[in-house]
Amino acid sequence: MLQDNVLFVHQKVTGMRNQLHSFVPLICINFFLIPSSVLALALDTVNDIDLLGRLLSRIALQFRLASSSSSSRPLPVCLTVAAAFPLTDSASPCLVSLFSGDEQATQSLLQNMDIKTFAFAAATPPLSVIAAAKLAGISPSVDTSLSPDSSPTFLFSNGLKLHGASVLLRYVGRVANIPNFYGQDAFEATQIDEWLEYVPVFLSGPTFENGCKYMDQFLEKRTLFVGHSLSIADVAIWSSLAGTGKRWESLRKSKKYPNLARWFNSITEEYGSAINEVTTKYTGKKSADPSVAMPAVADQVKTVNGDLSAKGGSKSSADIDLPDAEVGKVCLRFAPEPSGYLHIGHSKAALLNKYFAERYQGKVILRFDDTNPAKESNEFVDNVLKDVDTLGVNYERVTYTSDYFPELLKTAENLIRQGKAYVDDTPREQMQKERMDGIESKNRDNTVEDNLKLWKEMIAGSERGLQCCVRGKLDMQDPNKSLRDPVYYRCNPMPHHRIGSKYKVYPTYDFACPYVDAIEGITHALRSSEYHDRNAQYYRIQEDLGVRKVIIYEFSRLNMVYTVLSKRKLLWFVQNGRVDGWDDPRFPTVQGIVRRGLKIEALIQFIVEQGASKNLNLMEWDKLWTINKKIIDPVCPRHTAVIADRRVLLTLTDGPEKPFVRIIPKHKKYAAAGDKATTFTKKIWLDHVDAASISAGEEVTLMDWGNAIVKEIQKDQDGNVTGLIGVLHLEGSVKTTKLKLTWLPFIDELVNLTLVDFDYLITKKKLEEGEDFMDVINPCTKKETLAYGDSNMRNLQRGDILQLERKGYFRCDAPFIRASKPIVLFAIPDGRQQTK
């Protein structure tokens, strides 16, 4: 039992130097069971002593913060350990104060655990933590260079860290010199915790207003959310509301939620000088320069896992003007249908709206075109909102076409009464043929009374109504077939994801869009050139409705090789289990390509370089991945892996009898990538393919170590290399060797890896019109390879990007949890060749 404890401490202290906080809850029990004489065997360097001191201070801090009466709680100090170590000047001050049993020194140490750095992603600032720290007078240095996937972090002056917005907020609540900031007793503290768990409701799209309604009712007879003084619950909720920008502002001014608005206004009035500064600084402002180029890539490009690297700006597109645009008066809309996740084609539309809005100091409305309940869901709404945020598109407010269903119903009925629309029960296939041939429907000249009668049947969703649709009476002989009496309304008994079964009829996109664009004050509607033939229809509908004309601006649709972008086709892959979901790395969705390892900066630069051209283009993925490589290569940390299958052991006869560790940089040209611990052993693992390429007597270079000479090659009866024997030749020149080999030490601390490579979903570069994608489906699109990695990879977080030396770039999709569960790394294409 004691030996197990010693091994546990030794492995953790030496193998997880930068994450001591993560195993304190486990070691608290084991540590105090270890006699000092045995513990001494586990710690053999001054660095280990220093780290142990940091560990103990962390344990002490946990005991101090464990209850509100911590000031009178005795500090558990393992005094017997003091006898095992000479407390010299080189020992950690943490260790000295704790081991000496000096309570006053210990108290001083814990009270002076200052927050040295507050780090978070610039794209996702934790407003509640920033505001709480501001109110508490906590002013650490701020580092906004973390990647969007990273958790906000407090780095303390003694090297310890805390991660996660809710964790940091609770810490500030505990240490702030503000009465009852984390509640006056355990019950109030628990109530605060409950509200902190509720706050994420603000981030879940359509449930936002439900959350507002619930809190408005809760505050009906209350001044604050918990107790009678300001708490971190108030700060968290206020920050979440303020962080939604104009979405909350429009509700606040509408007086729809008076109690919530009263509470929000009172917090703003009393603490506004501090918290308004936070929201103003971190929620972003529109550019004031009307000539600003497309804002995709700044001069400083955010690096792979968060750091900023001055690598120069991107090549921006030439300025293209919006016709009749006036600075400060441009209003645009990005109007996706919530029938799937956003893909790379949608991202072009979203970013062009962003570009023109910023260039003309205008605004963007995010509108969900939710006119087809058969395809739409709240899941898609939530993920579109997530994708838009990922792309960095700031919008003034969120609207839904379904908000205008009552007006659209009246408008359609008015057109029927005016003889500009009629109800038709022609079967769909026959209708399509008649439109192609310019043949008028038998119902085209029905009386207004007959049309209104059938219209009521449609509204009721009756059996007769289900056979009908409303068509505009335009021109069945027009060469532009979109003007040949298009469908305005269809009958559909399916419940709507947002408004339930209130309606049985739904407008088509072609009918609703011109009306809603005009009503919402859109000045310019950006549409891809695939809609070109329907532009005349758009303007004709606005003319018949008597609404303001909106200017259409066309841009080319983005098409990618070996890729389907139709949401109907993408849905087929999801429903038939050909992919693991809409965020599958093989998918062209925003979430899919980000999960594959694409940096948003690369996607934006890729779109920027195309500009707002109207020329049709078929783009290569390699170009996008080449841009991505230029962003990640200069900064991503380097690690080492050996393929598990048939790996070969090289025994160095003069190698170190006792393993030793060196600290080396993770990136030789980028110090901010950090350091890693490399263990040097007498036996080392090599990839089989490397071992098979070595000749007896050949001198090779072991990367990050030096040269070695292979004296003997051992093979099995089939001629496969099974072992190598050699000697070190560290004085040899690396310039003279042909083979530069990656290797891993022969130790138990290596981690299991699953390396995953992907291929295109279809085998044809471009599908021709009418060609069935199912005829060219790639039968094998995913390959998994088992490998071993260096022990430093235990510290990888989901979303981290790294390079496995001589193997390529990877993104961590599943980090280390336990030894039996492999770390999953997704291979990132580098643009040098097509993905295979």
Order of alpha helices (4+ residues) and beta strands (2+ residues): alpha-alpha-alpha-alpha-alpha-alpha-beta-alpha-beta-beta-beta-alpha-alpha-alpha-alpha-alpha-alpha-beta-beta-beta-alpha-beta-alpha-beta-alpha-beta-alpha-alpha-beta-beta-beta-alpha-beta-alpha-beta-beta-alpha-alpha-alpha-beta-alpha-beta-beta-beta-beta-beta-beta-alpha-beta-beta-beta-beta-beta-beta-beta-beta-beta-beta
